[in-house]
Structure formats: C-alpha cells, structure tokens
C-alpha cells in the first residue's frame, strides 16, 4: 500500500497478524455489508489468534510491503481526514491466475514468456476515452474473476 495521505491508526491503517503468511492461503467468506468497500466484501472464514495484531501506520509518501497471504485488514476511518492509498501487486510472469476468468496485468520489467495475463497497455492520453474504456474493461474482468472464484470455491456468504 502506497499512502497518498496519512494513514494513522485513527483513520484505519492496515492491521496485520504477524507471521500469518506462513499459513498459506486461508478460506474466506463474503460479507454482505454495504459499508465494506472490498470487491466481494471478503472476510476471513477460519479461526485465527488475533490477540497479537500489529498496526502499520504510514505517512503520505510512505509505503508498506507485505506478503499476499499475510492476514490483514483495515478498520473504519474514525478520523475527519480521508484515507487514500494505492495498492500494487508485483508478481513474476510465471505466476498465473487459478480462476477460469482471464485478467490483465502490466509488464513493468523483463519479458513475459508465459502469457498468463492479457497485457494492460500503457496510457497514451491522461484519462482519455480509450484509457477510460480499457480501465472499465479491466475492472469488469477483475470483478468477473472474483465472481468466478467465489462460485468455483463455493465461498460462504456471511451477513453482518
């Protein structure tokens, strides 16, 4: 997470369970909560000792780096300021999505000899019509992947 604004504990900075990445991927459920901003309202569906969590506050311009499998969340923003960040996932070209839905990725270094993802072309014009259309398509593919993943893994739905 790259912080574009300060993210102290009061504004809901990332909270993690140190060492939990060693457990590998854990089962998730979908939480039907209109206040949840995640694409599927993902929540952890397995028991885990959460008594020793750690907060990762960051200031604007700082970033946090963590393993994908690290159990993490952010609490609601209780401050009067906005919390804005940018999440980027770097993966090797040998990695592939296990969903049957095909998604996009942008090659940032090296050569892709695998072709597991459709190429995200670099923008030519800032917020131009073609760029906006491509972004909308990439987001739709991502959401489709999430929907397929949910049905393929038969993820439970939790109401809160």
Protein Blocks (a to p, Z undefined) as FASTA:
>chain_A
ZZfbdcdfknopacddehklmnopadddddddfkbmbfnlpacfbdcdfklcccddddeh
iacdddfklccdddddfbfbdcdddddddddfkbccfbfbdcddddfehjdfkopaccdd
ddfbghiaklmmmmmmmmmmmmmmmmmmmmmnopacddZZ
